[in-house]
Amino acid sequence: MEVEIISKETIRPSSSTPPHLRTYNLSLLDQIAPPVYVPVILFYSPDAANDVNPSNKSHHLKQAFSKTLTHFYPLAGRIQDDIFNIDCSDNGASYTEVNVAGDMSMVIQEPNIHQLEKLLPCNPYEMLPEISSQEILKAQVNYFECGEIAISICIWHVIGDATTAASFIKSWAAIASGGGGYSDIDNVVFDCTSIFPPQKIHSFLWRNFMTDEMLSDILMKRFVFDGSKVAALREEVGKGPSLDHPTRVEAIGALIWKAVMAATGKDYVAATVIDLRKRVEPPLPKNCIGNINQMAFAADCSVMDYNYLAGKIHESIKMINNEYVRKIHAGGEYLEHVRDLADQNRESPGWLNQFSISSWCRFPFYEADFGWGKPIWVTTALINRCAFLLDTKDGQGIEAWIGLPKEVMSKFEQNPDICTYASFTPAAI
């Protein structure tokens, strides 16, 4: 699949950021976030997209993008290397338009992570020598030969999580369509430093996150659990004393957790990413930007039973409440808490082996209508040793992008229960 750049420019907010808002302070959770871009790609069918004149469509999208940046003004700023804040001086965000040779169906029917990467505005692991030059937001509009469109954005994780990406896309689409639906847009910038006080951590800590050598060993594959299979799995996982009614994420998480351990022959900790916006009191604005999330660690895998493992995931998630969050972040002692947690569990089976599960389920990606209908497919394109869970279009199933070392993946995808509940394209032998 070949892509040809039509245009590439920097788009600035439609209105200048007022002087009193020029500094956006990063919280501790921003400071310790991985230095990667969070990529999201939304695919739109040709029937709906062709109803709009291409040149008008391009102009309209850019104009709406600029207006959206006015509300999300930190995303158009630049990070300050030494004092950990964003200089919101309206430097702008990268915006690229490309033509894609071929039909969109070739991408959707058998998704390949390396093909999907071509639809992104940048390499998710791109990192400039000078952090102060790093663009925080990048967007790309991909025009396929048959009239289909794929819109992608990459938000630098140092300032925002997947919820931030969802909030920006939802607002951009609402402004572009002119249909309203963005009443919360004025609440997207929120100072979280009082809850998660920043610390004097030098940015060099970000630079040792992932090497090319480590990435080259990872095979990223999509496993689709349709709604009926998810329902059957939830019923099966719920049979036992540990958990009666597992959620979709708990059931799929237990399945993946057990299969990873079976494929590696090692004990693992299941680390589930938890959004804290609704878990602190008073709740934070649901669309506010930032890294407002925390890992929930399910460390006890002594019983290799789905009901038990799902129960452990449930317990770890339930523990992340307002009291817990306030306690471990009080006085800026979170990093000390993490060290203590590691020391306490150093001898526990699997503690040194963690497999992360990041759920993007129930995010409003499939509601993003830019004026020509809702997306027919939404995905990500990040290579990592983890699992990203996204809704299927009907909202009942789950698509899991799972990253594992190549020799482990060959065993993982032969797991009988993975074969029973998921559909996927087996790796070539």
N, C-alpha and C positions, 0 to 999 in steps of 0.2 A: 504494500500500500504506500503510494507516494503522496506527499503533501507539497504544495507549492505556495509560498508566502505571497499574498496579495498586498498586504500592507502591515506595517508595524509602527505603533506610535505610543506615546505616553499621554494618557488622559488624566486631566486634573479635575478636582471637584468643581461643580458648576458655580458654587459660591465660596468665597474665601473663608477659611476658618478664622473665627475671631481671636484676637491676641490672647484673651484669657483662657482659651482652650488649646493653645499651641503645645502644651506639654501634657503627654499622657503617660502616667507612671505604670510601669510593669509590676505585677505582683510576683511573689516568690514562685508561684506555679507557672508563670510565664518564663521566669528566669531559668527554671530547670526543664522546660519543655524541650523535646528533641528538635534540632535545627534542620527540619525538613519542611517541605511544602505539603499541605493537605490538599490532594487533588480530587476534584469531582467532575464527572462528565455526564451531561444530560443529552439524550438523543431524541430528535423530533422527526415525525413521519413527513414524507414529501407532500402528501395531500393537503395537510394543514399549512405547512410552511410555504407552499407554492402560491397560496392565496395572496401573499404579500409581495410587492415588487422588490427585487433583491436590493436595489440601491436605496430605496426607502427603508427597507428592513435594516440595512447596515447603519444608516444615519440614525434611525430611531433607537437602535440598540446602544450606540455610542452615547447618544444624548441621555438616555436613561441611566447608563453606566455612570456618567459624570454626575448626574443628579443624586444617584445612590451614594457615591463617594462623599458628597456633602454631609450626609448623615453618618457615614462610617469613616469620618475624616482621619482617624489614626491609620487606616489601611493605606492612605495616600501619603503617609509620612515616612520617616526614616529613623531607624533605631540609633541611639547614641551608645557608642561602644563602652564608655567608661562609667556612666551613671545610670544605666538601665532605665531609660525612658524613651518615648517616641517623640521626635521633633515633628509636630504636625504642621509643617509649613507648606502643605499642598504640593509636594514634589510630584505626586501622581502615581498612577498604576499602569503597568504595561498592558497593551491591548493589541492583539494580533488577529488578522483574518487570513485564512488559507483556503485554497481549493484542494479537495481530496480526490485523487483518481480512484474510481471504482464506486461500488454500491455500498450503502451503509449496512445492508444485510450481511455482507461478508464479515463485518466486525461483530455484529450482534449474535449471529448464529453460533459461531465458535470463537468466543472472545480469547484473545491472546494479549497478555499484559504488555508485550513489547509493541504490538500494533496500537494498543490504547495509548501508550506513552507518546506516540506521534501526534495525537490529538490534544496534547497538553501544551501550554505556553512555555513550559520549561521542564528541565529535569528536576523531579521532586527533591533530589539531593544536591541541587546546585547551591554552592556557597562561595561567596566572593571573599577575597583576602581581607577586605575592609568591610566589616559588618555594617558600618554606617552607610555603605553604598548599596546594601541589599534591598531590593524591592520587596515590599510586604505582600502585595497582591498582584497577580498576573491573570489575564483572561485571554481566551482564544475562541474565535468563532470559526467552525469548520464547515465548509460548504461542499457537500458531496455532488457527484455528477447528476444524479437523478432528482435533485432538489431537496434531499434530506439535509438536516442541520444537526450538528453536535456542538453544544456550548460547554466549554470547560473553564474552570477557575482553579488557581492554586493560591492558597493562603499560607503564608509562612507560619509554621506552628508556634514560633516564639511569641506571636501575638494573638493567636486564635486557634481553637479546636474545631472539630467537625460541626459542632453546633454553631460556631461563628460562620463557617462556610454556608451552612443551611440558611442562616439568618440573612446573610448578604444576598444569596441567590433568590430567596423568597422576596426580598425587598426590591431587588433589581427587576425581577419579573413583574411584580405588582406595579411598579412605576412605568415599565415599558408598556404594559397592557392598558394602563389607565383605568383599571377596574377597581381601584381601592385595595383593601386588604392589607394595608401596611400601617395600621394605626399604631403599632408598637415601635415604629421606626425611630421615634425620638428617644427611645429608652435603650438604644443599643450600646451606647458608650457609658460605662459604669466603672467607678473607681473601686477596685477590689482590694486595694492595698491595706485597708483597715482590717480586713478578714484574713488576708494572706500577706503579712508584712514582708516586703522585699529584704534581701540581705546582700552584703557586699561580696558577691561571688563574681570572679572575673570570667569574662566570656570565653576564655580559652577552653572552659569545660565543655562547651558546645561542640568543639571541633573534633572530638574523638568518638563521635556517636556511632558511625558506621563506615567501614572502609569498602572500597571497590572489590577487594578480594572477598570480603564477607558476603557482599551482595551477589557476586557471581556464582556463589554456591547455592543460592536460594531459588527454588522453583515456586512460582506463584500460580495457583490454579483456582478456577471457580467451581464450586460445588453448589448445586441448586436443590433446595429442599422445598418442594411445592407444598401448597396448603394442606392437602390431604395427608401427605407424609409427615408434615410437622404435627398435625393433629394426632396421628397414630403414635408418633414418637412421644408426644406429651402424655398420652394415655399410658404408654408402656413405662415411661420414666416415673410417672406418678404412683406406680404400684409399689408401695413400701412405707415404712414408718418415718422416713426422713422428710418427705415432702409430698403433699397431696396433689397440689395443682401447680406444677412448674410452668413458668412462662415459656414462651417460644425461645427466648435467649438462654434461659437456664437449661432447658432440655437439649438444645443444640450445643450449648457450651459443654455440658456433661459428655455428650457423644464425642465431640472433638477432643476434649481433654483426655478421655480414656483411650481414644484411637492414637493420639500422639504418644502417650506413654507406651502403648502396645508396639508402636512402630519403632520407638527408640530403645525400648527395654529399660527405661529409666523412670523414676518418679519425677513429677513436675508439679509446680505450683500453678494454679489457674489464676491469672491476674486480670480481672475484669475492670474495664474503664467505666467509672461512674460519674455522671453529670451531677454537679453539686448545686445547680441553680435552684432546684426545688427542695433541696435537702437542708438548706440553712434557713434559719428564722431571724427576721422575716425573709421570705423567698426573694431571690434576685430576679430582675426582669428576665423573662424566659428567652428573649432574643439578644441579651447583652453579649458583647464580644469578650474574648479572653480565654485563657486556659482554666476553666472553672470545672476541673475534673480531678479525680483521684483514683488510684488503683484500689480495688478490693481483692485481697489475697485469700484464696481458698487453698490452704496448705496441707490439709490432711487427706491423703489419698490411700489410707491404709486398707480401706475396703473398696475393691474394684467393682462396685455395683452402681448402675446409673442413678438409682434413686438416692443412694448415699452421696454420690458426687454432686448431683444437682442440689441436694440439701446443703452441702458445704458451700456451693456457689451462692445459694440463697442466703445463708447465714452471713457470708462475707459481705454481701451487698446490703443486707438489712442493718449491719453494724455501722455503715456510713450514714449517720444521722447528724443533726445539728450539734448535739452535745459532743459527739466524737470529733467532728470537724473543728469546733471551737476549742476543744481541749488540746488537740495536738498542734494547733497553730497559735495557741496563746503565747504571747511574748516572742513570736518569731522562732519558736523552738522546733519547727517541723523537721528540719534536717537532722536534729539530734534525735527526734522520735524515730526517723527512718533508720538511723544507725543503731539505736537500741533494738528496734524490731529485727534488724538483720542479726545482731548479736544473739538475741533470744532464740532465733530460729536457725542459727548456723548449723546446728547438728540435726535439724529436722530433715527427714527424707525429702529430696527434691527441691529444697529451698533455693539452692544455687541454680536450679533449672526452672525458668519461668516461661510460660507460654501465655501471651497476652491475647485477650478477646475484647475487641472494640465494637460495640453495637451502635449502628447508625439507624436502627429500626425506629419507626414512628417519626423520623425526621421528615419535614414537609417537602422533600425534593420532588416528589411526583405531583405536587400542586403548583409547580413553577410554570406558569403560562405567560409567555412573553407577548402574547397577542395572536398566536396561531395554534393554540391547543397545548395540552399537557404532554410531558415527555412519555415516550413509549418504553424507555429504559434508562436507568440511572446506575452509574457504577463509579468505582474509583480505580486508580492505577498506581499504587504504591507497593514497591517490593520491600517486604520486611518479614521477620520471623514472628508471625502473629496471625490472627484471624480477624477480618473485617466482616461484620454482618450487616447486610442491607435488606430492606423489604423487597419482595417481588412486587410487580406492578399492582397485583390485586390486594396487596397488604396482608395476605394470609401466610405466604411462604417466606423463606429466607434464602438469599444468595450469600454464600460465604466465600470470600477470597482468602485462601489459606496459603501461607508461605512456610516452606520447610526445606531443609537441605535436600538435594536431589535424591540421594540414596534413601532418605527417610520418606520422602513423598511416594516413592514406588511401593513402599510397604503400607503407608497410610491409606492410599487409594484402593488397596486390596483388602482392607479391613471389611469383614462380612457385613457389619452394621452400617458402615459408610456406604457400601454397595446397595444395601437394602433401602436406605432412606434418602440417598442423594443421587442425582443424575450429574454426570460430568463426562468430559472427554478424556479417556485414559491417556497417559503419557506414552509416546512412541517408544518401543523397545528396540 
